[in-house]
Amino acid sequence: MGPHPAVAAIRLAVRRVLHDILTEHTPVPDTRRAPGIGAARPSAPDAERVPAPGTRRTPTPTPAQPPYGQRPTPLVLVACSGGADSVALASALAFEAPKLGIRAGGITVDHGLQPGSDLRADEVVLRLTELGLTPAESIAVTVGRDGGPEAAARDARYAALDAAAERLGATAILLGHTRDDQAETVLLGLARGSGIRSLSGMAAVSGADGRYRRPFLHLDRQTARKACMAQSLPVWDDPHNADPAYTRSRLRHEGLPALEKALGKGVVEALARTAQLSRDDADALDAWASQAEVSVRDAAGLLECAKLYALPPAVRRRILRRAAIEAGAPAGSLFARHIEEVDRLITGWRGQGAINLPGKVVAQRQGGRLVIRQG
């Protein structure tokens, strides 16, 4: 008798992602001479890395040196909060990785936002270790205030995960975002009115060099919870996820149920499908803008307003946004209204003055050219 359907579903999702990772990191044949006939031998394995401050961990075994001419066995980490989604993901990774010859570990981030969060993080590390994941670490972070509590916690979490991946030499980090999370992200983007890229939600692959992978974007939250129940895996329900003080929590417990009541079942699936379609369109427009940007700059590299005016608005505004970011405007603080103001220097020129953008960046029109630079 096979595994529970929910368990089979999460394992299949993880198996597909691990196959992708292996395909991307297939060793390239080494044409150098073998050691002993003039070629230098590979250096000895690095010493165990020193853990970052705030890190609690299980001992990390020094990986065996791979045969000459082959790349090291990939290390894939799972980011685990202790909730049902990430615990299901950790269990599937622990089951599938050894069959593919992949090393698997786990990271939990202690945000320090609740009493006893350090003890909770230690419990998660214990669970990860019991699943057979190594290294298994807890990393304590300090959450700032920029962008609100949810954004600040997210920024601190990803910074910690990025640092852990670099320190441990991880090829990828798996995240447990589900189809329900994707639907919530699309609605939050819709509320911000930030355009099609905001409606595209979370990418299945993101981060530097495709570091972050989200295997569960096509699975619902209940599938992950059923998988944990079928395997008798203990999970922790973060009280913040039910706290109406947080926007996503209100959307989850009030907004989406109200939409389903008014529109019928299938809203979550439709929103997730909208995210994928929007991402495809946004990727195509980004590629168009990248190609068009070369043709709208003069010999000095300045943007020519007449040539920008001739472009479709969606393409033109992407070029303007990219130019503002290159000049030093923080991407997270650059909103649609900022780009619309800059766009009016091209489409509604009446001699208006410079536009102030985040990051002390200034955009102004000078002699038929658009100049975007630090003020």
Contacts in CASP RR format, 6 or more apart in sequence:
PFRMAT RR
TARGET T0000
AUTHOR 0000-0000-0000
METHOD contacts of the structure
MODEL  1
MGPHPAVAAIRLAVRRVLHDILTEHTPVPDTRRAPGIGAARPSAPDAERV
PAPGTRRTPTPTPAQPPYGQRPTPLVLVACSGGADSVALASALAFEAPKL
GIRAGGITVDHGLQPGSDLRADEVVLRLTELGLTPAESIAVTVGRDGGPE
AAARDARYAALDAAAERLGATAILLGHTRDDQAETVLLGLARGSGIRSLS
GMAAVSGADGRYRRPFLHLDRQTARKACMAQSLPVWDDPHNADPAYTRSR
LRHEGLPALEKALGKGVVEALARTAQLSRDDADALDAWASQAEVSVRDAA
GLLECAKLYALPPAVRRRILRRAAIEAGAPAGSLFARHIEEVDRLITGWR
GQGAINLPGKVVAQRQGGRLVIRQG
2 8 0 8 1.000
3 11 0 8 1.000
3 230 0 8 1.000
4 226 0 8 1.000
4 227 0 8 1.000
4 230 0 8 1.000
4 231 0 8 1.000
6 223 0 8 1.000
6 224 0 8 1.000
6 226 0 8 1.000
6 227 0 8 1.000
6 230 0 8 1.000
7 92 0 8 1.000
7 227 0 8 1.000
7 230 0 8 1.000
7 231 0 8 1.000
9 219 0 8 1.000
9 223 0 8 1.000
9 227 0 8 1.000
10 88 0 8 1.000
10 89 0 8 1.000
10 91 0 8 1.000
10 92 0 8 1.000
10 215 0 8 1.000
10 216 0 8 1.000
10 219 0 8 1.000
10 223 0 8 1.000
10 224 0 8 1.000
10 227 0 8 1.000
11 92 0 8 1.000
11 95 0 8 1.000
11 96 0 8 1.000
13 92 0 8 1.000
13 215 0 8 1.000
13 216 0 8 1.000
13 218 0 8 1.000
13 219 0 8 1.000
14 89 0 8 1.000
14 92 0 8 1.000
14 93 0 8 1.000
14 95 0 8 1.000
14 96 0 8 1.000
14 174 0 8 1.000
14 215 0 8 1.000
15 96 0 8 1.000
15 100 0 8 1.000
16 215 0 8 1.000
17 172 0 8 1.000
17 174 0 8 1.000
17 213 0 8 1.000
17 215 0 8 1.000
18 76 0 8 1.000
18 93 0 8 1.000
18 96 0 8 1.000
18 97 0 8 1.000
18 100 0 8 1.000
18 102 0 8 1.000
19 100 0 8 1.000
20 213 0 8 1.000
21 74 0 8 1.000
21 76 0 8 1.000
21 102 0 8 1.000
21 171 0 8 1.000
21 172 0 8 1.000
21 213 0 8 1.000
22 74 0 8 1.000
22 100 0 8 1.000
22 102 0 8 1.000
25 71 0 8 1.000
25 74 0 8 1.000
25 171 0 8 1.000
27 69 0 8 1.000
27 70 0 8 1.000
27 71 0 8 1.000
28 71 0 8 1.000
30 68 0 8 1.000
30 69 0 8 1.000
30 70 0 8 1.000
32 39 0 8 1.000
32 69 0 8 1.000
33 39 0 8 1.000
34 68 0 8 1.000
35 41 0 8 1.000
35 42 0 8 1.000
35 68 0 8 1.000
41 68 0 8 1.000
42 65 0 8 1.000
42 68 0 8 1.000
42 69 0 8 1.000
44 65 0 8 1.000
45 62 0 8 1.000
45 63 0 8 1.000
45 64 0 8 1.000
45 65 0 8 1.000
46 62 0 8 1.000
47 62 0 8 1.000
48 60 0 8 1.000
48 62 0 8 1.000
49 60 0 8 1.000
49 167 0 8 1.000
49 168 0 8 1.000
51 57 0 8 1.000
51 137 0 8 1.000
51 167 0 8 1.000
52 139 0 8 1.000
52 163 0 8 1.000
52 164 0 8 1.000
52 167 0 8 1.000
54 139 0 8 1.000
54 140 0 8 1.000
55 137 0 8 1.000
55 138 0 8 1.000
55 139 0 8 1.000
55 140 0 8 1.000
55 164 0 8 1.000
56 121 0 8 1.000
56 122 0 8 1.000
56 125 0 8 1.000
56 137 0 8 1.000
56 138 0 8 1.000
56 139 0 8 1.000
56 140 0 8 1.000
57 125 0 8 1.000
57 135 0 8 1.000
57 136 0 8 1.000
57 137 0 8 1.000
57 138 0 8 1.000
58 125 0 8 1.000
58 129 0 8 1.000
58 134 0 8 1.000
58 135 0 8 1.000
58 136 0 8 1.000
58 137 0 8 1.000
59 134 0 8 1.000
59 135 0 8 1.000
60 134 0 8 1.000
60 135 0 8 1.000
60 168 0 8 1.000
61 134 0 8 1.000
63 72 0 8 1.000
63 73 0 8 1.000
63 75 0 8 1.000
63 103 0 8 1.000
66 72 0 8 1.000
66 73 0 8 1.000
73 101 0 8 1.000
73 102 0 8 1.000
73 103 0 8 1.000
74 102 0 8 1.000
74 103 0 8 1.000
74 171 0 8 1.000
74 172 0 8 1.000
75 102 0 8 1.000
75 103 0 8 1.000
75 104 0 8 1.000
75 105 0 8 1.000
75 168 0 8 1.000
75 169 0 8 1.000
75 170 0 8 1.000
75 171 0 8 1.000
76 93 0 8 1.000
76 97 0 8 1.000
76 102 0 8 1.000
76 103 0 8 1.000
76 104 0 8 1.000
76 105 0 8 1.000
76 170 0 8 1.000
76 171 0 8 1.000
76 172 0 8 1.000
76 173 0 8 1.000
76 174 0 8 1.000
77 104 0 8 1.000
77 105 0 8 1.000
77 106 0 8 1.000
77 107 0 8 1.000
77 161 0 8 1.000
77 164 0 8 1.000
77 165 0 8 1.000
77 168 0 8 1.000
77 170 0 8 1.000
77 172 0 8 1.000
77 173 0 8 1.000
77 174 0 8 1.000
78 86 0 8 1.000
78 89 0 8 1.000
78 90 0 8 1.000
78 93 0 8 1.000
78 104 0 8 1.000
78 105 0 8 1.000
78 106 0 8 1.000
78 107 0 8 1.000
78 128 0 8 1.000
78 133 0 8 1.000
78 173 0 8 1.000
78 174 0 8 1.000
79 86 0 8 1.000
79 106 0 8 1.000
79 107 0 8 1.000
79 108 0 8 1.000
79 109 0 8 1.000
79 157 0 8 1.000
79 161 0 8 1.000
79 173 0 8 1.000
79 174 0 8 1.000
79 175 0 8 1.000
79 176 0 8 1.000
80 86 0 8 1.000
80 87 0 8 1.000
80 89 0 8 1.000
80 90 0 8 1.000
80 106 0 8 1.000
80 107 0 8 1.000
80 108 0 8 1.000
80 124 0 8 1.000
80 127 0 8 1.000
80 128 0 8 1.000
81 108 0 8 1.000
81 109 0 8 1.000
81 124 0 8 1.000
81 236 0 8 1.000
81 238 0 8 1.000
82 108 0 8 1.000
82 120 0 8 1.000
82 124 0 8 1.000
82 127 0 8 1.000
82 235 0 8 1.000
82 236 0 8 1.000
83 235 0 8 1.000
83 236 0 8 1.000
83 237 0 8 1.000
83 238 0 8 1.000
84 221 0 8 1.000
84 224 0 8 1.000
84 225 0 8 1.000
84 228 0 8 1.000
84 235 0 8 1.000
84 237 0 8 1.000
85 176 0 8 1.000
85 177 0 8 1.000
85 178 0 8 1.000
85 181 0 8 1.000
85 216 0 8 1.000
85 221 0 8 1.000
85 224 0 8 1.000
86 175 0 8 1.000
86 176 0 8 1.000
87 127 0 8 1.000
87 228 0 8 1.000
87 233 0 8 1.000
87 234 0 8 1.000
87 235 0 8 1.000
88 176 0 8 1.000
88 216 0 8 1.000
88 223 0 8 1.000
88 224 0 8 1.000
88 225 0 8 1.000
88 227 0 8 1.000
88 228 0 8 1.000
88 233 0 8 1.000
89 174 0 8 1.000
89 175 0 8 1.000
89 176 0 8 1.000
89 215 0 8 1.000
89 216 0 8 1.000
89 224 0 8 1.000
90 106 0 8 1.000
90 127 0 8 1.000
90 128 0 8 1.000
90 131 0 8 1.000
90 133 0 8 1.000
91 131 0 8 1.000
91 227 0 8 1.000
91 228 0 8 1.000
91 231 0 8 1.000
91 233 0 8 1.000
92 215 0 8 1.000
92 227 0 8 1.000
93 104 0 8 1.000
93 105 0 8 1.000
93 133 0 8 1.000
93 174 0 8 1.000
94 104 0 8 1.000
94 131 0 8 1.000
94 132 0 8 1.000
94 133 0 8 1.000
97 103 0 8 1.000
97 104 0 8 1.000
98 104 0 8 1.000
104 132 0 8 1.000
104 133 0 8 1.000
104 134 0 8 1.000
105 128 0 8 1.000
105 133 0 8 1.000
105 134 0 8 1.000
105 135 0 8 1.000
105 136 0 8 1.000
106 128 0 8 1.000
106 133 0 8 1.000
106 135 0 8 1.000
106 136 0 8 1.000
106 137 0 8 1.000
107 136 0 8 1.000
107 137 0 8 1.000
107 138 0 8 1.000
107 139 0 8 1.000
107 160 0 8 1.000
107 161 0 8 1.000
107 164 0 8 1.000
107 173 0 8 1.000
108 121 0 8 1.000
108 124 0 8 1.000
108 125 0 8 1.000
108 128 0 8 1.000
108 137 0 8 1.000
108 138 0 8 1.000
108 139 0 8 1.000
109 121 0 8 1.000
109 138 0 8 1.000
109 139 0 8 1.000
109 141 0 8 1.000
109 156 0 8 1.000
109 157 0 8 1.000
109 160 0 8 1.000
109 161 0 8 1.000
110 117 0 8 1.000
110 118 0 8 1.000
110 120 0 8 1.000
110 121 0 8 1.000
110 138 0 8 1.000
110 139 0 8 1.000
110 140 0 8 1.000
110 141 0 8 1.000
111 117 0 8 1.000
111 141 0 8 1.000
111 143 0 8 1.000
111 153 0 8 1.000
111 156 0 8 1.000
111 157 0 8 1.000
112 118 0 8 1.000
112 140 0 8 1.000
112 141 0 8 1.000
112 143 0 8 1.000
113 143 0 8 1.000
113 149 0 8 1.000
113 153 0 8 1.000
113 240 0 8 1.000
114 120 0 8 1.000
114 239 0 8 1.000
114 240 0 8 1.000
118 138 0 8 1.000
118 140 0 8 1.000
120 236 0 8 1.000
121 138 0 8 1.000
121 140 0 8 1.000
122 138 0 8 1.000
123 236 0 8 1.000
124 138 0 8 1.000
124 236 0 8 1.000
125 136 0 8 1.000
125 137 0 8 1.000
125 138 0 8 1.000
127 233 0 8 1.000
127 234 0 8 1.000
128 136 0 8 1.000
129 136 0 8 1.000
135 168 0 8 1.000
137 164 0 8 1.000
139 160 0 8 1.000
139 163 0 8 1.000
139 164 0 8 1.000
141 156 0 8 1.000
141 157 0 8 1.000
141 159 0 8 1.000
141 160 0 8 1.000
142 156 0 8 1.000
143 149 0 8 1.000
143 152 0 8 1.000
143 153 0 8 1.000
143 156 0 8 1.000
144 152 0 8 1.000
144 155 0 8 1.000
144 156 0 8 1.000
145 152 0 8 1.000
146 152 0 8 1.000
146 155 0 8 1.000
149 246 0 8 1.000
150 246 0 8 1.000
150 247 0 8 1.000
150 248 0 8 1.000
161 173 0 8 1.000
162 208 0 8 1.000
162 211 0 8 1.000
164 170 0 8 1.000
164 173 0 8 1.000
165 173 0 8 1.000
165 211 0 8 1.000
170 211 0 8 1.000
172 210 0 8 1.000
172 211 0 8 1.000
172 212 0 8 1.000
172 213 0 8 1.000
173 211 0 8 1.000
173 212 0 8 1.000
173 213 0 8 1.000
174 213 0 8 1.000
174 214 0 8 1.000
174 215 0 8 1.000
175 212 0 8 1.000
175 213 0 8 1.000
175 214 0 8 1.000
176 214 0 8 1.000
176 215 0 8 1.000
176 216 0 8 1.000
176 224 0 8 1.000
177 202 0 8 1.000
177 214 0 8 1.000
177 216 0 8 1.000
177 217 0 8 1.000
178 216 0 8 1.000
178 217 0 8 1.000
178 219 0 8 1.000
178 220 0 8 1.000
178 221 0 8 1.000
178 223 0 8 1.000
178 224 0 8 1.000
179 216 0 8 1.000
179 217 0 8 1.000
179 218 0 8 1.000
179 219 0 8 1.000
179 220 0 8 1.000
179 221 0 8 1.000
179 268 0 8 1.000
179 269 0 8 1.000
179 272 0 8 1.000
180 220 0 8 1.000
180 221 0 8 1.000
180 252 0 8 1.000
180 256 0 8 1.000
180 268 0 8 1.000
181 202 0 8 1.000
181 221 0 8 1.000
182 201 0 8 1.000
182 202 0 8 1.000
182 217 0 8 1.000
182 271 0 8 1.000
182 272 0 8 1.000
182 275 0 8 1.000
183 256 0 8 1.000
183 267 0 8 1.000
183 268 0 8 1.000
183 271 0 8 1.000
183 272 0 8 1.000
183 275 0 8 1.000
184 248 0 8 1.000
184 251 0 8 1.000
184 252 0 8 1.000
184 256 0 8 1.000
185 201 0 8 1.000
185 202 0 8 1.000
185 275 0 8 1.000
186 199 0 8 1.000
186 201 0 8 1.000
186 271 0 8 1.000
186 272 0 8 1.000
186 274 0 8 1.000
186 275 0 8 1.000
186 278 0 8 1.000
187 251 0 8 1.000
187 255 0 8 1.000
187 256 0 8 1.000
187 271 0 8 1.000
188 247 0 8 1.000
188 248 0 8 1.000
188 251 0 8 1.000
189 195 0 8 1.000
189 198 0 8 1.000
189 199 0 8 1.000
189 201 0 8 1.000
190 198 0 8 1.000
190 199 0 8 1.000
192 198 0 8 1.000
192 335 0 8 1.000
193 336 0 8 1.000
194 335 0 8 1.000
194 336 0 8 1.000
195 336 0 8 1.000
196 278 0 8 1.000
196 281 0 8 1.000
196 282 0 8 1.000
196 285 0 8 1.000
196 314 0 8 1.000
197 278 0 8 1.000
197 282 0 8 1.000
199 274 0 8 1.000
199 275 0 8 1.000
199 278 0 8 1.000
200 275 0 8 1.000
200 276 0 8 1.000
200 278 0 8 1.000
200 279 0 8 1.000
200 282 0 8 1.000
201 275 0 8 1.000
201 278 0 8 1.000
201 279 0 8 1.000
202 214 0 8 1.000
202 217 0 8 1.000
202 275 0 8 1.000
203 214 0 8 1.000
203 279 0 8 1.000
204 213 0 8 1.000
204 214 0 8 1.000
204 215 0 8 1.000
204 217 0 8 1.000
205 212 0 8 1.000
205 213 0 8 1.000
205 214 0 8 1.000
206 212 0 8 1.000
206 214 0 8 1.000
216 224 0 8 1.000
217 272 0 8 1.000
218 272 0 8 1.000
220 268 0 8 1.000
225 235 0 8 1.000
227 233 0 8 1.000
228 235 0 8 1.000
240 246 0 8 1.000
240 249 0 8 1.000
241 249 0 8 1.000
241 252 0 8 1.000
242 249 0 8 1.000
242 253 0 8 1.000
243 249 0 8 1.000
244 250 0 8 1.000
244 253 0 8 1.000
244 254 0 8 1.000
256 267 0 8 1.000
256 268 0 8 1.000
259 267 0 8 1.000
260 266 0 8 1.000
260 267 0 8 1.000
260 268 0 8 1.000
285 314 0 8 1.000
285 315 0 8 1.000
285 318 0 8 1.000
286 318 0 8 1.000
288 315 0 8 1.000
289 315 0 8 1.000
289 316 0 8 1.000
289 318 0 8 1.000
289 319 0 8 1.000
289 322 0 8 1.000
292 311 0 8 1.000
292 315 0 8 1.000
292 319 0 8 1.000
293 319 0 8 1.000
293 322 0 8 1.000
295 307 0 8 1.000
296 303 0 8 1.000
296 304 0 8 1.000
296 307 0 8 1.000
296 308 0 8 1.000
296 311 0 8 1.000
296 319 0 8 1.000
297 303 0 8 1.000
297 304 0 8 1.000
298 304 0 8 1.000
298 369 0 8 1.000
302 369 0 8 1.000
302 370 0 8 1.000
302 371 0 8 1.000
303 319 0 8 1.000
303 323 0 8 1.000
303 369 0 8 1.000
303 370 0 8 1.000
303 371 0 8 1.000
303 372 0 8 1.000
304 368 0 8 1.000
304 369 0 8 1.000
304 370 0 8 1.000
305 345 0 8 1.000
305 346 0 8 1.000
305 349 0 8 1.000
305 365 0 8 1.000
305 368 0 8 1.000
305 369 0 8 1.000
305 370 0 8 1.000
306 368 0 8 1.000
308 316 0 8 1.000
308 319 0 8 1.000
308 320 0 8 1.000
308 346 0 8 1.000
308 370 0 8 1.000
309 316 0 8 1.000
309 346 0 8 1.000
309 347 0 8 1.000
311 319 0 8 1.000
313 343 0 8 1.000
313 347 0 8 1.000
316 343 0 8 1.000
316 346 0 8 1.000
317 339 0 8 1.000
317 340 0 8 1.000
317 343 0 8 1.000
320 339 0 8 1.000
320 342 0 8 1.000
320 343 0 8 1.000
320 363 0 8 1.000
320 370 0 8 1.000
320 372 0 8 1.000
321 334 0 8 1.000
321 339 0 8 1.000
323 370 0 8 1.000
323 372 0 8 1.000
324 334 0 8 1.000
324 338 0 8 1.000
324 339 0 8 1.000
324 342 0 8 1.000
324 357 0 8 1.000
324 361 0 8 1.000
324 363 0 8 1.000
324 372 0 8 1.000
325 331 0 8 1.000
325 334 0 8 1.000
327 361 0 8 1.000
327 372 0 8 1.000
327 373 0 8 1.000
327 374 0 8 1.000
328 359 0 8 1.000
328 361 0 8 1.000
328 374 0 8 1.000
329 338 0 8 1.000
329 357 0 8 1.000
329 358 0 8 1.000
329 359 0 8 1.000
329 361 0 8 1.000
330 358 0 8 1.000
330 359 0 8 1.000
333 358 0 8 1.000
333 359 0 8 1.000
334 357 0 8 1.000
334 358 0 8 1.000
338 355 0 8 1.000
338 357 0 8 1.000
338 358 0 8 1.000
341 355 0 8 1.000
342 355 0 8 1.000
342 357 0 8 1.000
342 363 0 8 1.000
342 370 0 8 1.000
342 372 0 8 1.000
344 352 0 8 1.000
345 352 0 8 1.000
345 355 0 8 1.000
345 363 0 8 1.000
345 364 0 8 1.000
345 365 0 8 1.000
345 370 0 8 1.000
346 365 0 8 1.000
346 370 0 8 1.000
349 365 0 8 1.000
351 365 0 8 1.000
353 364 0 8 1.000
354 362 0 8 1.000
354 363 0 8 1.000
354 364 0 8 1.000
355 362 0 8 1.000
355 363 0 8 1.000
355 364 0 8 1.000
356 362 0 8 1.000
357 363 0 8 1.000
357 372 0 8 1.000
360 374 0 8 1.000
360 375 0 8 1.000
361 372 0 8 1.000
361 373 0 8 1.000
361 374 0 8 1.000
361 375 0 8 1.000
362 372 0 8 1.000
362 373 0 8 1.000
362 374 0 8 1.000
362 375 0 8 1.000
363 370 0 8 1.000
363 371 0 8 1.000
363 372 0 8 1.000
364 370 0 8 1.000
364 371 0 8 1.000
365 371 0 8 1.000
END
